[in-house]
């Protein structure tokens, strides 16, 4: 059974930083593209970042580019999202997602992702 478990969410002040983690199990992790999406109050689920299965392909959503960094540790079956210079607009539930195995290219489309975590909440507020 595939499980994606997010952690690291919480309350942070504007301008602060936070690192999210997503631990994967039940799949051959090294062959899966891993992504982060987020869903704010009343919003659709938006693409945040993706890293492909061999680590060479990265994409970021427009609103987070330059502030967020996605990375993966295949030895730990874990993907990370380092978030810097956070603003209240970053407040959302953040979801980890996986697609694969061995995709030909990364995608930002949530419908393409087969496996999802339950999310971790990030609140940016003073």
C-alpha positions as CSV (number, residue, x, y, z in Angstrom):
1,X,0.0,0.0,0.0
2,X,1.4,3.3,-1.1
3,X,1.6,6.0,1.6
4,X,2.8,9.6,1.4
5,X,3.0,11.3,4.7
6,X,3.7,15.0,4.9
7,X,5.1,16.8,8.0
8,X,6.6,20.1,8.9
9,X,3.6,22.4,8.6
10,X,2.7,25.0,11.2
11,X,2.4,28.7,12.0
12,X,5.1,31.1,10.8
13,X,5.4,34.8,10.6
14,X,5.6,36.7,7.3
15,X,9.1,36.6,6.0
16,X,9.9,33.4,7.8
17,X,10.9,30.0,6.5
18,X,9.6,26.5,6.9
19,X,10.7,23.1,5.5
20,X,8.1,20.5,4.6
21,X,8.9,16.8,4.3
22,X,7.1,14.0,2.6
23,X,8.0,10.4,3.4
24,X,7.0,7.8,0.9
25,X,6.5,4.0,1.3
26,X,5.0,1.2,-0.7
27,X,6.4,2.3,-4.0
28,X,9.8,2.2,-5.8
29,X,10.4,5.7,-4.8
30,X,13.5,6.3,-7.0
31,X,11.4,5.9,-10.1
32,X,8.7,8.4,-9.2
33,X,8.4,12.1,-9.9
34,X,7.5,13.8,-6.6
35,X,5.6,17.1,-6.4
36,X,4.0,19.5,-4.0
37,X,0.6,21.1,-4.5
38,X,-1.3,23.5,-2.2
39,X,-4.9,24.4,-1.6
40,X,-5.8,27.6,0.1
41,X,-9.2,28.5,1.5
42,X,-11.7,28.5,-1.3
43,X,-9.1,27.8,-3.9
44,X,-8.3,25.0,-6.3
45,X,-5.4,22.8,-5.7
46,X,-2.4,24.6,-7.2
47,X,0.9,23.3,-8.4
48,X,3.9,24.3,-6.3
49,X,6.9,22.3,-7.4
50,X,8.0,19.0,-8.9
51,X,11.3,17.1,-9.1
52,X,11.6,14.2,-11.5
53,X,12.6,10.7,-10.7
54,X,16.2,11.1,-11.6
55,X,16.5,14.5,-10.0
56,X,17.5,16.4,-13.2
57,X,14.2,18.0,-13.9
58,X,12.6,20.8,-11.7
59,X,9.7,23.1,-12.2
60,X,8.1,25.6,-9.9
61,X,4.9,27.5,-9.8
62,X,5.1,31.1,-10.8
63,X,4.2,32.4,-7.4
64,X,6.9,30.5,-5.5
65,X,9.8,30.6,-8.0
66,X,12.9,32.0,-6.3
67,X,11.5,31.5,-2.8
68,X,10.8,27.7,-2.6
69,X,13.2,24.8,-3.3
70,X,12.2,21.2,-3.9
71,X,14.7,18.4,-3.2
72,X,14.7,14.7,-2.7
73,X,16.7,12.2,-0.7
74,X,16.3,8.8,-2.3
75,X,18.1,7.0,0.5
76,X,15.4,8.2,2.8
77,X,12.5,8.0,0.3
78,X,11.7,11.6,1.2
79,X,11.0,14.8,-0.7
80,X,11.4,18.2,0.8
81,X,10.1,21.7,0.2
82,X,12.2,24.5,1.6
83,X,10.0,27.6,1.8
84,X,11.6,31.1,2.3
85,X,10.2,34.6,2.5
86,X,6.8,33.3,3.3
87,X,3.8,35.6,2.8
88,X,0.1,35.3,4.0
89,X,-0.7,34.2,0.4
90,X,1.3,31.1,1.0
91,X,-1.2,30.0,3.6
92,X,-2.7,26.6,2.5
93,X,-2.7,22.9,3.0
94,X,0.3,21.5,1.3
95,X,0.1,18.1,-0.4
96,X,2.7,15.7,-1.6
97,X,2.0,13.7,-4.7
98,X,3.8,11.0,-6.8
99,X,3.5,9.9,-10.4
100,X,5.4,7.2,-12.2
101,X,7.2,5.0,-12.6
102,X,9.8,6.4,-15.0
103,X,7.9,9.3,-16.5
104,X,9.2,10.9,-19.7
105,X,8.8,14.4,-18.3
106,X,7.5,16.4,-15.3
107,X,4.0,17.7,-15.1
108,X,2.2,20.4,-13.1
109,X,-1.2,18.9,-13.7
110,X,-2.7,17.4,-10.5
111,X,-4.8,15.0,-12.5
112,X,-1.7,13.2,-13.6
113,X,-0.6,12.3,-10.1
114,X,-1.6,8.8,-8.9
115,X,-0.7,9.0,-5.2
116,X,-1.4,11.8,-2.7
117,X,-0.7,12.5,0.9
118,X,-3.2,13.9,3.3
119,X,-1.6,17.2,3.6
120,X,0.1,19.5,6.1
121,X,-1.2,22.9,7.0
122,X,0.9,26.0,6.7
123,X,-0.3,29.3,8.1
124,X,1.6,32.5,7.5
125,X,0.4,35.2,9.9
126,X,1.7,37.7,12.3
